[in-house]
Structures are given as C-alpha cells and as structure tokens.
C-alpha cells in the first residue's frame, strides 16, 4: 500500500462489526435504558448514539412510566436487540430466575435478545461489585440452560479467566463501581484481563469479546477503555444522568469509535525528552549566542 493511502479502518464508518456469540453488533457501544427522566429523552439519546443493542433490567426496570407508557413500546424492537440483564440480583438462584423471566418476555415479543443475558450477581448494595462465587455458579447453570451469557465481573483477571473457561460468551470487567462515574480505576488490571483472555499463549482466543462495563462517566473514559484494547463498552448512567443526555450519547459514540481506531493505529513511542517535529539540518538558529 502506497504511503498516505487510507487504511481500511481510516473512518469510523468502516469500523468492523463485533461478534458476540451468535450476535453481530454494528455499534460497539452498548447502552442502558434506565435512569432517564422520560421515555422520550431515552429514545432521543439512543438515536444519538446510534445504538443497536440496549440493555434492560428485567427485575428492577419499571416497564411502565407514570403516564402509563411502556418502556418496550418506546423501543424500536424491529431495529434494536434487547440485552436483558439481572441487575438487582444478589444470589445465583435469583439471577437464574430473572434471566429466565427475561427470556420468556422477549420470546413473546419475538426479539432475538431472548437467546442471551447480561449476568449480574452482586455482592452488596453499597459497592454493587459482583459476587465472584455466585456469578460463576449462575453462569454455569445458565449456559447449561442454553443461554449465551455475558458476565459482569470485577477487574480481577483470575475471575475473568474462570468465567471464560466456564463457557461465558463474553466477560465484562468493571471500570469502576456501577454508576460511580469514576472511569477506569485500574487500567493495568483491564490490560491483564485482555492479555489473559485473548492471548493464545495464556489459553485465550483473539476473538473472545471483552467489554468494559460500569463506572464510565465521560467520553474520555470510553476512549481509554477502547485504547486499552477492549472490544466494546457498556454504560448507562454516564448518558442518562448527564445534563444533556442526547449530546452526551453522541459524544460517547464518537469516543468509542475514536478509541477503537486509536488503539489499532499504533501510538508513538513515549520518550523521556522532546523530539523535534522538523529536522535540525539546515535550520537557522534563533537561540541567543549561537
């Protein structure tokens, strides 16, 4: 390829789709549907970030608002794939039950999302961090029941690897606690997870999807997650509770694309000292005394 010729990934529209099990995601930013002040605002934000997969909390989400409008009626189910999640579950049996309820609901609606679930088994109500034992237990049971399981987990690489080995379709390490807006608190841990789960030397597969989930507050947080090598980002509060959710939704999508492209473009080497942008040879000195 001649110098200066655009590469196949030179524009955001050419970012390849992400395969997650039997699903194909054309947008690597997955967004939630909770916490919006109105269904109309939610709909506009989803349109702004061009979402094609949205996650819905089967147990905790109010499917009908104060005016009697259904959340599901506000979603374009012909275009959007629903990713049901088990938010609010604190035991493996409860999470399994809620996952099955979500499957039954989406089967009635004819939505493809009935085949998968975002699994959350939380350890406590204060930190909202996952219970690793309960998550692994529920993951195994749901896989045996035919689900494609996307596992919300901590940034512990060993736990992430065990979930993958149990048959999880995707592992979703937390950037920071749910709704905290603290961004990627431990980028080194996320990097190790990516290495362990994607490097064949460590028993991984390069096409195994790792999606950073939770704690993202700004577009720069999304870009950082993608620059670390994540395959995608899932967030809700960072958009829904922004002062202008629609503008923030667009910003998050652009950051996701920018981070993906930046991670694969090859960053410059970090140097201890400066490196001139123009050659010194033939330059006229303007330094006093030279």
Steps between C-alpha positions, in 0.01 A plus 500: 500500500646837399588755771205719585243252370211475750488171688178293516438645848555863405147620577255416779247366249747227409539364854425128475204346675553317830404134526367402843394139483226471238443878500656764277535849649549779248545750783762412761330727752223320691271728700245460776140612516469592868525824698369733227259772606262403219456237232521767231841610628614138505384449141684811382820398677489151350459654156789742559746222576356278224448211741415159361516312832344632820494337839188479715489404868232231512458511876542866586398688188156660512350392172218755533561867588278739696295584190434136419750471213691175471878503469481226240249701296754785491768275352519416131504123541535450124838675511622453857611177661421487871771373734309403817700528821463369853575827680389499862565129555719399793489120474559256217149345521339845482711598199414176320128555566510858371695396190232247417228761551679727256526220247127426528412868453718548193385175344144631519613818323697307240823685585830321440621614842322202653813294426741694720530670838730741676560321828536704819525340844586779740681465831348792692286810460775750583773420250284311247806294420441146372501188716758282319375170645133571428582630152693187407223276638226683309711515184538122491129439559387748235741360242364151571152647439598624155576867570781700349634662817679835517648515849537821698808452715760690696837593352658187650672311216471158667123531541467621142695199373290257701179645356639464149605142572150428633364585156402866527434666165662823620663633815413856605747636758399810695694818441382613844185446712163524323380859466810645668624696198859437610613364165769233462646478851745219429606500134781255575251238616285550190812460284589174675147368447527580131836325481385188687171462315622583150858371485513136380817459710281544808224276373301784347353573160557827317135521403369455857303819573595704808262790563572756772189556709413743781640820646550686173424871543652688206589445134867489600421200723349320201798588281740374768320167526514455124863612480587229751371253242145434620257382236219721623358702788167476681367799693179658624534762772769701318244581232169490688614731783699744287368857488438447127456124448450525124825690442682270741370194315649628175827585675524150648448340158767718339739421787439129456585522130802722565635267768459196278682663210768649723579165661561344161674793332821455701587777745836675497777386729510669842825694545670645802593816309359699212525407135495781244225488239725666241858394410790694652710473184501828309306682769598857587573532870304759695653401835696796646875446483486243218 
